[in-house]
Amino acid sequence: MQLFCLHTQSPLQLACAEVCRKINRRIADGQLFDQMGRRVSRPLESALVNREASYAYAVVNGIPQMLEEESIPLCESLSDE
């Protein structure tokens, strides 16, 4: 079953290890916020990202967390690494 980004409607795919590492570095540095502006504090075990790599959705215990308010905007988060 294909899942789609709630913001862009583009297909989601499992983030590669490098993208997860960059996301988790931002989380550890306190620089990553979800769609509602809340600081993301828990490292991601894995994530789904949209085609544009502008949004991530955490995967917890193998279950994608597909709540719009918990999506993580990545637009500026990964571009400078």
N, CA, C and O atoms as a CHARMM CRD file, in Angstrom:
* protein
*
  324
    1    1 MET  N      0.84100  -1.17400   0.00000 PROA 1      0.00000
    2    1 MET  CA     0.00000   0.00000   0.00000 PROA 1      0.00000
    3    1 MET  C      0.89300   1.24600   0.00000 PROA 1      0.00000
    4    1 MET  O      1.81700   1.34400   0.80700 PROA 1      0.00000
    5    2 GLN  N      0.63000   2.16500  -0.87000 PROA 2      0.00000
    6    2 GLN  CA     1.38800   3.40600  -0.99100 PROA 2      0.00000
    7    2 GLN  C      0.80000   4.46700  -0.06400 PROA 2      0.00000
    8    2 GLN  O     -0.41400   4.66300  -0.01900 PROA 2      0.00000
    9    3 LEU  N      1.67100   5.14300   0.66800 PROA 3      0.00000
   10    3 LEU  CA     1.25400   6.26200   1.50300 PROA 3      0.00000
   11    3 LEU  C      1.69300   7.55800   0.83200 PROA 3      0.00000
   12    3 LEU  O      2.68700   7.58800   0.10600 PROA 3      0.00000
   13    4 PHE  N      0.94200   8.62800   1.08100 PROA 4      0.00000
   14    4 PHE  CA     1.20200   9.91000   0.44400 PROA 4      0.00000
   15    4 PHE  C      1.34500  11.01000   1.48600 PROA 4      0.00000
   16    4 PHE  O      0.71600  10.96100   2.54300 PROA 4      0.00000
   17    5 CYS  N      2.16600  11.98900   1.18500 PROA 5      0.00000
   18    5 CYS  CA     2.37300  13.13500   2.05700 PROA 5      0.00000
   19    5 CYS  C      1.05600  13.89900   2.20900 PROA 5      0.00000
   20    5 CYS  O      0.35100  14.14800   1.23000 PROA 5      0.00000
   21    6 LEU  N      0.74300  14.26100   3.43500 PROA 6      0.00000
   22    6 LEU  CA    -0.49400  14.99300   3.70100 PROA 6      0.00000
   23    6 LEU  C     -0.42000  16.44500   3.23700 PROA 6      0.00000
   24    6 LEU  O     -1.45200  17.10500   3.11800 PROA 6      0.00000
   25    7 HSD  N      0.77800  16.94600   2.97700 PROA 7      0.00000
   26    7 HSD  CA     0.96200  18.33400   2.55900 PROA 7      0.00000
   27    7 HSD  C      1.07400  18.47100   1.04400 PROA 7      0.00000
   28    7 HSD  O      0.46000  19.35500   0.44700 PROA 7      0.00000
   29    8 THR  N      1.86300  17.59000   0.42500 PROA 8      0.00000
   30    8 THR  CA     2.15600  17.72300  -1.00200 PROA 8      0.00000
   31    8 THR  C      1.46100  16.67300  -1.85800 PROA 8      0.00000
   32    8 THR  O      1.44500  16.78400  -3.08400 PROA 8      0.00000
   33    9 GLN  N      0.89300  15.66300  -1.22900 PROA 9      0.00000
   34    9 GLN  CA     0.24600  14.53100  -1.88700 PROA 9      0.00000
   35    9 GLN  C      1.21600  13.70400  -2.73500 PROA 9      0.00000
   36    9 GLN  O      0.78000  12.88400  -3.54300 PROA 9      0.00000
   37   10 SER  N      2.51900  13.91000  -2.56200 PROA 10     0.00000
   38   10 SER  CA     3.48600  13.08300  -3.28900 PROA 10     0.00000
   39   10 SER  C      3.71700  11.78500  -2.50700 PROA 10     0.00000
   40   10 SER  O      3.51200  11.74800  -1.29300 PROA 10     0.00000
   41   11 PRO  N      4.14200  10.72700  -3.19500 PROA 11     0.00000
   42   11 PRO  CA     4.37200   9.44000  -2.52800 PROA 11     0.00000
   43   11 PRO  C      5.45400   9.55700  -1.45400 PROA 11     0.00000
   44   11 PRO  O      6.39200  10.34400  -1.57500 PROA 11     0.00000
   45   12 LEU  N      5.29900   8.76200  -0.41500 PROA 12     0.00000
   46   12 LEU  CA     6.29600   8.68900   0.64900 PROA 12     0.00000
   47   12 LEU  C      7.17300   7.46100   0.43700 PROA 12     0.00000
   48   12 LEU  O      6.72800   6.43300  -0.07100 PROA 12     0.00000
   49   13 GLN  N      8.43000   7.60000   0.84200 PROA 13     0.00000
   50   13 GLN  CA     9.33500   6.45700   0.79100 PROA 13     0.00000
   51   13 GLN  C     10.15000   6.43100   2.07200 PROA 13     0.00000
   52   13 GLN  O     10.28600   7.44900   2.75200 PROA 13     0.00000
   53   14 LEU  N     10.68800   5.27500   2.39600 PROA 14     0.00000
   54   14 LEU  CA    11.49800   5.13500   3.58700 PROA 14     0.00000
   55   14 LEU  C     12.77300   5.96200   3.42600 PROA 14     0.00000
   56   14 LEU  O     13.45800   5.86900   2.40800 PROA 14     0.00000
   57   15 ALA  N     13.07700   6.75600   4.42100 PROA 15     0.00000
   58   15 ALA  CA    14.27500   7.59400   4.37700 PROA 15     0.00000
   59   15 ALA  C     15.51500   6.71100   4.47400 PROA 15     0.00000
   60   15 ALA  O     15.53500   5.73100   5.21900 PROA 15     0.00000
   61   16 CYS  N     16.53200   7.06500   3.72400 PROA 16     0.00000
   62   16 CYS  CA    17.79500   6.32700   3.78400 PROA 16     0.00000
   63   16 CYS  C     18.49000   6.62300   5.11500 PROA 16     0.00000
   64   16 CYS  O     18.11200   7.55500   5.82500 PROA 16     0.00000
   65   17 ALA  N     19.49100   5.83600   5.44100 PROA 17     0.00000
   66   17 ALA  CA    20.21200   5.98700   6.70400 PROA 17     0.00000
   67   17 ALA  C     20.82900   7.37600   6.83600 PROA 17     0.00000
   68   17 ALA  O     20.83600   7.94200   7.92900 PROA 17     0.00000
   69   18 GLU  N     21.34700   7.93400   5.74500 PROA 18     0.00000
   70   18 GLU  CA    21.97200   9.25600   5.79100 PROA 18     0.00000
   71   18 GLU  C     20.94800  10.34100   6.15400 PROA 18     0.00000
   72   18 GLU  O     21.24800  11.22500   6.95700 PROA 18     0.00000
   73   19 VAL  N     19.76300  10.28400   5.57800 PROA 19     0.00000
   74   19 VAL  CA    18.72200  11.26400   5.89300 PROA 19     0.00000
   75   19 VAL  C     18.29100  11.11500   7.34900 PROA 19     0.00000
   76   19 VAL  O     18.12500  12.11500   8.04700 PROA 19     0.00000
   77   20 CYS  N     18.10800   9.88600   7.81300 PROA 20     0.00000
   78   20 CYS  CA    17.74200   9.67500   9.22500 PROA 20     0.00000
   79   20 CYS  C     18.82700  10.20200  10.15900 PROA 20     0.00000
   80   20 CYS  O     18.52200  10.77900  11.20300 PROA 20     0.00000
   81   21 ARG  N     20.09100  10.00500   9.78800 PROA 21     0.00000
   82   21 ARG  CA    21.19700  10.50500  10.60100 PROA 21     0.00000
   83   21 ARG  C     21.14000  12.02900  10.68900 PROA 21     0.00000
   84   21 ARG  O     21.31500  12.59000  11.77100 PROA 21     0.00000
   85   22 LYS  N     20.89900  12.70300   9.56700 PROA 22     0.00000
   86   22 LYS  CA    20.81000  14.16700   9.56100 PROA 22     0.00000
   87   22 LYS  C     19.62500  14.65600  10.38200 PROA 22     0.00000
   88   22 LYS  O     19.74500  15.61900  11.13800 PROA 22     0.00000
   89   23 ILE  N     18.48500  13.99600  10.23400 PROA 23     0.00000
   90   23 ILE  CA    17.30300  14.37200  11.01900 PROA 23     0.00000
   91   23 ILE  C     17.59300  14.20400  12.50700 PROA 23     0.00000
   92   23 ILE  O     17.29000  15.09300  13.30300 PROA 23     0.00000
   93   24 ASN  N     18.17800  13.06900  12.88700 PROA 24     0.00000
   94   24 ASN  CA    18.45000  12.81900  14.29900 PROA 24     0.00000
   95   24 ASN  C     19.50100  13.76200  14.86400 PROA 24     0.00000
   96   24 ASN  O     19.46100  14.08100  16.05300 PROA 24     0.00000
   97   25 ARG  N     20.43500  14.21400  14.04300 PROA 25     0.00000
   98   25 ARG  CA    21.40500  15.20600  14.50200 PROA 25     0.00000
   99   25 ARG  C     20.68200  16.51300  14.82700 PROA 25     0.00000
  100   25 ARG  O     20.97200  17.15100  15.84000 PROA 25     0.00000
  101   26 ARG  N     19.74200  16.90900  13.96800 PROA 26     0.00000
  102   26 ARG  CA    18.96100  18.13300  14.22000 PROA 26     0.00000
  103   26 ARG  C     18.11400  17.99300  15.47900 PROA 26     0.00000
  104   26 ARG  O     17.96800  18.94500  16.24500 PROA 26     0.00000
  105   27 ILE  N     17.55400  16.80000  15.68900 PROA 27     0.00000
  106   27 ILE  CA    16.76100  16.55600  16.90400 PROA 27     0.00000
  107   27 ILE  C     17.66000  16.69700  18.13600 PROA 27     0.00000
  108   27 ILE  O     17.29700  17.37200  19.09900 PROA 27     0.00000
  109   28 ALA  N     18.83300  16.05800  18.10100 PROA 28     0.00000
  110   28 ALA  CA    19.76400  16.12100  19.23100 PROA 28     0.00000
  111   28 ALA  C     20.20900  17.55200  19.52900 PROA 28     0.00000
  112   28 ALA  O     20.43800  17.91000  20.68500 PROA 28     0.00000
  113   29 ASP  N     20.32900  18.35800  18.49100 PROA 29     0.00000
  114   29 ASP  CA    20.72800  19.75900  18.65600 PROA 29     0.00000
  115   29 ASP  C     19.56300  20.66400  19.03800 PROA 29     0.00000
  116   29 ASP  O     19.75200  21.86200  19.24400 PROA 29     0.00000
  117   30 GLY  N     18.34300  20.09200  19.13400 PROA 30     0.00000
  118   30 GLY  CA    17.16700  20.89200  19.49700 PROA 30     0.00000
  119   30 GLY  C     16.70200  21.82100  18.39700 PROA 30     0.00000
  120   30 GLY  O     16.06800  22.83900  18.67400 PROA 30     0.00000
  121   31 GLN  N     17.00900  21.48500  17.14300 PROA 31     0.00000
  122   31 GLN  CA    16.71400  22.36600  16.01800 PROA 31     0.00000
  123   31 GLN  C     15.57500  21.89300  15.12400 PROA 31     0.00000
  124   31 GLN  O     15.34600  22.47500  14.06300 PROA 31     0.00000
  125   32 LEU  N     14.86800  20.86500  15.52700 PROA 32     0.00000
  126   32 LEU  CA    13.81300  20.34000  14.65700 PROA 32     0.00000
  127   32 LEU  C     12.45400  20.45400  15.34200 PROA 32     0.00000
  128   32 LEU  O     12.29800  20.09800  16.51000 PROA 32     0.00000
  129   33 PHE  N     11.47800  20.95800  14.59300 PROA 33     0.00000
  130   33 PHE  CA    10.14300  21.19600  15.12700 PROA 33     0.00000
  131   33 PHE  C      9.11700  20.53500  14.22200 PROA 33     0.00000
  132   33 PHE  O      9.30700  20.45100  13.00900 PROA 33     0.00000
  133   34 ASP  N      8.01900  20.06200  14.82800 PROA 34     0.00000
  134   34 ASP  CA     6.95600  19.46600  14.01500 PROA 34     0.00000
  135   34 ASP  C      6.08700  20.56000  13.40500 PROA 34     0.00000
  136   34 ASP  O      6.34200  21.74700  13.60300 PROA 34     0.00000
  137   35 GLN  N      5.07900  20.16200  12.67600 PROA 35     0.00000
  138   35 GLN  CA     4.20400  21.09500  11.96500 PROA 35     0.00000
  139   35 GLN  C      3.51000  22.08100  12.90800 PROA 35     0.00000
  140   35 GLN  O      3.15600  23.18700  12.50000 PROA 35     0.00000
  141   36 MET  N      3.31800  21.68400  14.15500 PROA 36     0.00000
  142   36 MET  CA     2.64500  22.54700  15.13800 PROA 36     0.00000
  143   36 MET  C      3.62400  23.45200  15.88600 PROA 36     0.00000
  144   36 MET  O      3.22500  24.21300  16.76800 PROA 36     0.00000
  145   37 GLY  N      4.91100  23.36300  15.52600 PROA 37     0.00000
  146   37 GLY  CA     5.90600  24.20200  16.17800 PROA 37     0.00000
  147   37 GLY  C      6.47100  23.61600  17.45800 PROA 37     0.00000
  148   37 GLY  O      7.19500  24.30000  18.18100 PROA 37     0.00000
  149   38 ARG  N      6.15600  22.36700  17.74900 PROA 38     0.00000
  150   38 ARG  CA     6.68300  21.70800  18.94700 PROA 38     0.00000
  151   38 ARG  C      8.05000  21.10400  18.63400 PROA 38     0.00000
  152   38 ARG  O      8.24500  20.50500  17.57700 PROA 38     0.00000
  153   39 ARG  N      8.98700  21.26400  19.55700 PROA 39     0.00000
  154   39 ARG  CA    10.32600  20.70800  19.37200 PROA 39     0.00000
  155   39 ARG  C     10.23800  19.17800  19.34300 PROA 39     0.00000
  156   39 ARG  O      9.61500  18.57100  20.21400 PROA 39     0.00000
  157   40 VAL  N     10.85600  18.56800  18.34900 PROA 40     0.00000
  158   40 VAL  CA    10.93400  17.10100  18.27300 PROA 40     0.00000
  159   40 VAL  C     12.06300  16.68700  19.19500 PROA 40     0.00000
  160   40 VAL  O     13.19600  17.14100  19.03000 PROA 40     0.00000
  161   41 SER  N     11.77000  15.82600  20.16700 PROA 41     0.00000
  162   41 SER  CA    12.77800  15.46900  21.16600 PROA 41     0.00000
  163   41 SER  C     13.20800  14.00900  21.10200 PROA 41     0.00000
  164   41 SER  O     14.26600  13.65300  21.62000 PROA 41     0.00000
  165   42 ARG  N     12.41000  13.17500  20.48400 PROA 42     0.00000
  166   42 ARG  CA    12.72300  11.74800  20.43400 PROA 42     0.00000
  167   42 ARG  C     13.37600  11.40400  19.09600 PROA 42     0.00000
  168   42 ARG  O     12.80800  11.69100  18.04300 PROA 42     0.00000
  169   43 PRO  N     14.57800  10.78400  19.12600 PROA 43     0.00000
  170   43 PRO  CA    15.22000  10.39000  17.86200 PROA 43     0.00000
  171   43 PRO  C     14.32100   9.44900  17.06500 PROA 43     0.00000
  172   43 PRO  O     13.55800   8.67100  17.63700 PROA 43     0.00000
  173   44 LEU  N     14.42000   9.53000  15.75400 PROA 44     0.00000
  174   44 LEU  CA    13.61200   8.68700  14.88700 PROA 44     0.00000
  175   44 LEU  C     14.32500   7.36700  14.62900 PROA 44     0.00000
  176   44 LEU  O     15.50700   7.34800  14.28700 PROA 44     0.00000
  177   45 GLU  N     13.59500   6.25500  14.79700 PROA 45     0.00000
  178   45 GLU  CA    14.17800   4.95600  14.44300 PROA 45     0.00000
  179   45 GLU  C     14.18900   4.80200  12.93200 PROA 45     0.00000
  180   45 GLU  O     15.08900   4.18400  12.36300 PROA 45     0.00000
  181   46 SER  N     13.18700   5.36600  12.29800 PROA 46     0.00000
  182   46 SER  CA    13.13100   5.48800  10.84400 PROA 46     0.00000
  183   46 SER  C     12.05200   6.50400  10.51900 PROA 46     0.00000
  184   46 SER  O     11.31100   6.95400  11.39200 PROA 46     0.00000
  185   47 ALA  N     11.98100   6.85700   9.23500 PROA 47     0.00000
  186   47 ALA  CA    11.03000   7.88900   8.83100 PROA 47     0.00000
  187   47 ALA  C     10.63100   7.68100   7.37800 PROA 47     0.00000
  188   47 ALA  O     11.35900   7.07500   6.59100 PROA 47     0.00000
  189   48 LEU  N      9.46500   8.19500   7.04900 PROA 48     0.00000
  190   48 LEU  CA     9.02800   8.27400   5.66200 PROA 48     0.00000
  191   48 LEU  C      9.20800   9.71700   5.22400 PROA 48     0.00000
  192   48 LEU  O      8.89500  10.63800   5.97700 PROA 48     0.00000
  193   49 VAL  N      9.70500   9.91900   4.02100 PROA 49     0.00000
  194   49 VAL  CA     9.86700  11.27100   3.49200 PROA 49     0.00000
  195   49 VAL  C      9.15500  11.36900   2.14900 PROA 49     0.00000
  196   49 VAL  O      9.02700  10.38400   1.42300 PROA 49     0.00000
  197   50 ASN  N      8.69800  12.56800   1.83600 PROA 50     0.00000
  198   50 ASN  CA     8.03900  12.76100   0.54300 PROA 50     0.00000
  199   50 ASN  C      9.07600  12.92000  -0.55800 PROA 50     0.00000
  200   50 ASN  O     10.26900  13.05200  -0.28400 PROA 50     0.00000
  201   51 ARG  N      8.62400  12.90600  -1.77900 PROA 51     0.00000
  202   51 ARG  CA     9.51400  12.95700  -2.95000 PROA 51     0.00000
  203   51 ARG  C     10.42600  14.17600  -2.91300 PROA 51     0.00000
  204   51 ARG  O     11.59400  14.09100  -3.29100 PROA 51     0.00000
  205   52 GLU  N      9.90200  15.30000  -2.46200 PROA 52     0.00000
  206   52 GLU  CA    10.66500  16.54600  -2.42900 PROA 52     0.00000
  207   52 GLU  C     11.60100  16.64000  -1.22400 PROA 52     0.00000
  208   52 GLU  O     12.38300  17.58300  -1.11100 PROA 52     0.00000
  209   53 ALA  N     11.51700  15.66600  -0.33500 PROA 53     0.00000
  210   53 ALA  CA    12.28900  15.66800   0.92400 PROA 53     0.00000
  211   53 ALA  C     12.00200  16.92100   1.73900 PROA 53     0.00000
  212   53 ALA  O     12.89300  17.47300   2.38400 PROA 53     0.00000
  213   54 SER  N     10.75200  17.36400   1.70200 PROA 54     0.00000
  214   54 SER  CA    10.37200  18.55500   2.45200 PROA 54     0.00000
  215   54 SER  C      9.57300  18.23100   3.71400 PROA 54     0.00000
  216   54 SER  O      9.38500  19.10500   4.56100 PROA 54     0.00000
  217   55 TYR  N      9.10300  16.99600   3.85500 PROA 55     0.00000
  218   55 TYR  CA     8.38300  16.55600   5.05400 PROA 55     0.00000
  219   55 TYR  C      8.79600  15.14400   5.40700 PROA 55     0.00000
  220   55 TYR  O      9.03400  14.31100   4.53300 PROA 55     0.00000
  221   56 ALA  N      8.87800  14.88600   6.72100 PROA 56     0.00000
  222   56 ALA  CA     9.15300  13.54600   7.22400 PROA 56     0.00000
  223   56 ALA  C      8.04500  13.14800   8.18800 PROA 56     0.00000
  224   56 ALA  O      7.43800  13.98500   8.85500 PROA 56     0.00000
  225   57 TYR  N      7.80400  11.85400   8.23700 PROA 57     0.00000
  226   57 TYR  CA     6.83700  11.26700   9.16900 PROA 57     0.00000
  227   57 TYR  C      7.56700  10.16900   9.92500 PROA 57     0.00000
  228   57 TYR  O      8.13700   9.26500   9.31400 PROA 57     0.00000
  229   58 ALA  N      7.55200  10.24300  11.25500 PROA 58     0.00000
  230   58 ALA  CA     8.22900   9.24500  12.07000 PROA 58     0.00000
  231   58 ALA  C      7.58800   7.87600  11.88400 PROA 58     0.00000
  232   58 ALA  O      6.38600   7.75800  11.64700 PROA 58     0.00000
  233   59 VAL  N      8.41600   6.85300  11.99800 PROA 59     0.00000
  234   59 VAL  CA     7.93900   5.47300  12.02300 PROA 59     0.00000
  235   59 VAL  C      8.30400   4.93800  13.40100 PROA 59     0.00000
  236   59 VAL  O      9.48000   4.87200  13.75700 PROA 59     0.00000
  237   60 VAL  N      7.28600   4.55600  14.17900 PROA 60     0.00000
  238   60 VAL  CA     7.48200   4.08600  15.55000 PROA 60     0.00000
  239   60 VAL  C      7.01200   2.64200  15.63600 PROA 60     0.00000
  240   60 VAL  O      5.85700   2.33300  15.34400 PROA 60     0.00000
  241   61 ASN  N      7.91900   1.76800  16.03800 PROA 61     0.00000
  242   61 ASN  CA     7.61900   0.33500  16.12600 PROA 61     0.00000
  243   61 ASN  C      7.03600  -0.18800  14.81900 PROA 61     0.00000
  244   61 ASN  O      6.12900  -1.02000  14.81700 PROA 61     0.00000
  245   62 GLY  N      7.56700   0.31000  13.71300 PROA 62     0.00000
  246   62 GLY  CA     7.13000  -0.14100  12.39600 PROA 62     0.00000
  247   62 GLY  C      5.84500   0.48300  11.88800 PROA 62     0.00000
  248   62 GLY  O      5.36100   0.11600  10.81800 PROA 62     0.00000
  249   63 ILE  N      5.28200   1.42800  12.64500 PROA 63     0.00000
  250   63 ILE  CA     4.00600   2.04400  12.27000 PROA 63     0.00000
  251   63 ILE  C      4.23000   3.51600  11.90500 PROA 63     0.00000
  252   63 ILE  O      4.66900   4.29700  12.74900 PROA 63     0.00000
  253   64 PRO  N      3.93500   3.90000  10.66800 PROA 64     0.00000
  254   64 PRO  CA     4.07600   5.30900  10.28200 PROA 64     0.00000
  255   64 PRO  C      3.11200   6.19200  11.06500 PROA 64     0.00000
  256   64 PRO  O      1.93200   5.86900  11.20500 PROA 64     0.00000
  257   65 GLN  N      3.61900   7.29500  11.56700 PROA 65     0.00000
  258   65 GLN  CA     2.81900   8.25100  12.33500 PROA 65     0.00000
  259   65 GLN  C      2.30800   9.30800  11.36700 PROA 65     0.00000
  260   65 GLN  O      2.95300  10.33400  11.15200 PROA 65     0.00000
  261   66 MET  N      1.15200   9.04700  10.79200 PROA 66     0.00000
  262   66 MET  CA     0.61900   9.86700   9.70100 PROA 66     0.00000
  263   66 MET  C     -0.36000  10.93200  10.18800 PROA 66     0.00000
  264   66 MET  O     -1.44200  11.08800   9.62400 PROA 66     0.00000
  265   67 LEU  N      0.01600  11.65700  11.22400 PROA 67     0.00000
  266   67 LEU  CA    -0.79200  12.77400  11.69600 PROA 67     0.00000
  267   67 LEU  C     -0.17900  14.05600  11.15500 PROA 67     0.00000
  268   67 LEU  O      1.01500  14.30000  11.32800 PROA 67     0.00000
  269   68 GLU  N     -0.98600  14.86600  10.50800 PROA 68     0.00000
  270   68 GLU  CA    -0.48100  16.08300   9.88500 PROA 68     0.00000
  271   68 GLU  C      0.26000  16.96700  10.88600 PROA 68     0.00000
  272   68 GLU  O      1.31700  17.51300  10.57100 PROA 68     0.00000
  273   69 GLU  N     -0.29300  17.10900  12.09200 PROA 69     0.00000
  274   69 GLU  CA     0.33200  17.98800  13.07200 PROA 69     0.00000
  275   69 GLU  C      1.66600  17.45100  13.59700 PROA 69     0.00000
  276   69 GLU  O      2.45200  18.21300  14.16000 PROA 69     0.00000
  277   70 GLU  N      1.93500  16.15100  13.42200 PROA 70     0.00000
  278   70 GLU  CA     3.20300  15.57100  13.86100 PROA 70     0.00000
  279   70 GLU  C      4.21600  15.43600  12.72300 PROA 70     0.00000
  280   70 GLU  O      5.33600  14.97100  12.93800 PROA 70     0.00000
  281   71 SER  N      3.82800  15.84000  11.52100 PROA 71     0.00000
  282   71 SER  CA     4.78100  15.79500  10.41300 PROA 71     0.00000
  283   71 SER  C      5.90900  16.78200  10.69700 PROA 71     0.00000
  284   71 SER  O      5.72400  17.76900  11.41000 PROA 71     0.00000
  285   72 ILE  N      7.07200  16.50200  10.13100 PROA 72     0.00000
  286   72 ILE  CA     8.25700  17.30900  10.40700 PROA 72     0.00000
  287   72 ILE  C      8.69200  18.01000   9.12100 PROA 72     0.00000
  288   72 ILE  O      9.16200  17.35700   8.18900 PROA 72     0.00000
  289   73 PRO  N      8.54100  19.32000   9.06300 PROA 73     0.00000
  290   73 PRO  CA     9.02100  20.05600   7.88300 PROA 73     0.00000
  291   73 PRO  C     10.54200  19.97600   7.80500 PROA 73     0.00000
  292   73 PRO  O     11.23600  20.19900   8.79700 PROA 73     0.00000
  293   74 LEU  N     11.04700  19.65900   6.62800 PROA 74     0.00000
  294   74 LEU  CA    12.48800  19.49200   6.44400 PROA 74     0.00000
  295   74 LEU  C     13.10000  20.52200   5.50800 PROA 74     0.00000
  296   74 LEU  O     14.31200  20.50200   5.29100 PROA 74     0.00000
  297   75 CYS  N     12.31900  21.39800   4.96200 PROA 75     0.00000
  298   75 CYS  CA    12.79500  22.32800   3.93100 PROA 75     0.00000
  299   75 CYS  C     14.17100  22.90100   4.22700 PROA 75     0.00000
  300   75 CYS  O     15.05400  22.84100   3.37100 PROA 75     0.00000
  301   76 GLU  N     14.36900  23.44100   5.38600 PROA 76     0.00000
  302   76 GLU  CA    15.64100  24.07200   5.72600 PROA 76     0.00000
  303   76 GLU  C     16.52100  23.16100   6.56700 PROA 76     0.00000
  304   76 GLU  O     17.69800  23.46000   6.76800 PROA 76     0.00000
  305   77 SER  N     15.98200  22.07000   7.05700 PROA 77     0.00000
  306   77 SER  CA    16.69200  21.25300   8.02400 PROA 77     0.00000
  307   77 SER  C     17.86600  20.48900   7.45300 PROA 77     0.00000
  308   77 SER  O     18.86600  20.30400   8.14600 PROA 77     0.00000
  309   78 LEU  N     17.78100  20.04200   6.22100 PROA 78     0.00000
  310   78 LEU  CA    18.80600  19.18000   5.67200 PROA 78     0.00000
  311   78 LEU  C     19.63500  19.85000   4.59100 PROA 78     0.00000
  312   78 LEU  O     20.63800  19.29200   4.14600 PROA 78     0.00000
  313   79 SER  N     19.23400  21.02400   4.16900 PROA 79     0.00000
  314   79 SER  CA    19.88500  21.65000   3.01800 PROA 79     0.00000
  315   79 SER  C     21.30100  22.12100   3.28400 PROA 79     0.00000
  316   79 SER  O     22.10100  22.20100   2.35200 PROA 79     0.00000
  317   80 ASP  N     21.63200  22.43300   4.52000 PROA 80     0.00000
  318   80 ASP  CA    22.96400  22.97300   4.78800 PROA 80     0.00000
  319   80 ASP  C     23.95500  21.92000   5.25900 PROA 80     0.00000
  320   80 ASP  O     25.03500  22.26000   5.74100 PROA 80     0.00000
  321   81 GLU  N     23.60900  20.66700   5.12800 PROA 81     0.00000
  322   81 GLU  CA    24.52600  19.59700   5.54500 PROA 81     0.00000
  323   81 GLU  C     25.07600  18.87300   4.34700 PROA 81     0.00000
  324   81 GLU  O     25.86500  17.94100   4.49900 PROA 81     0.00000
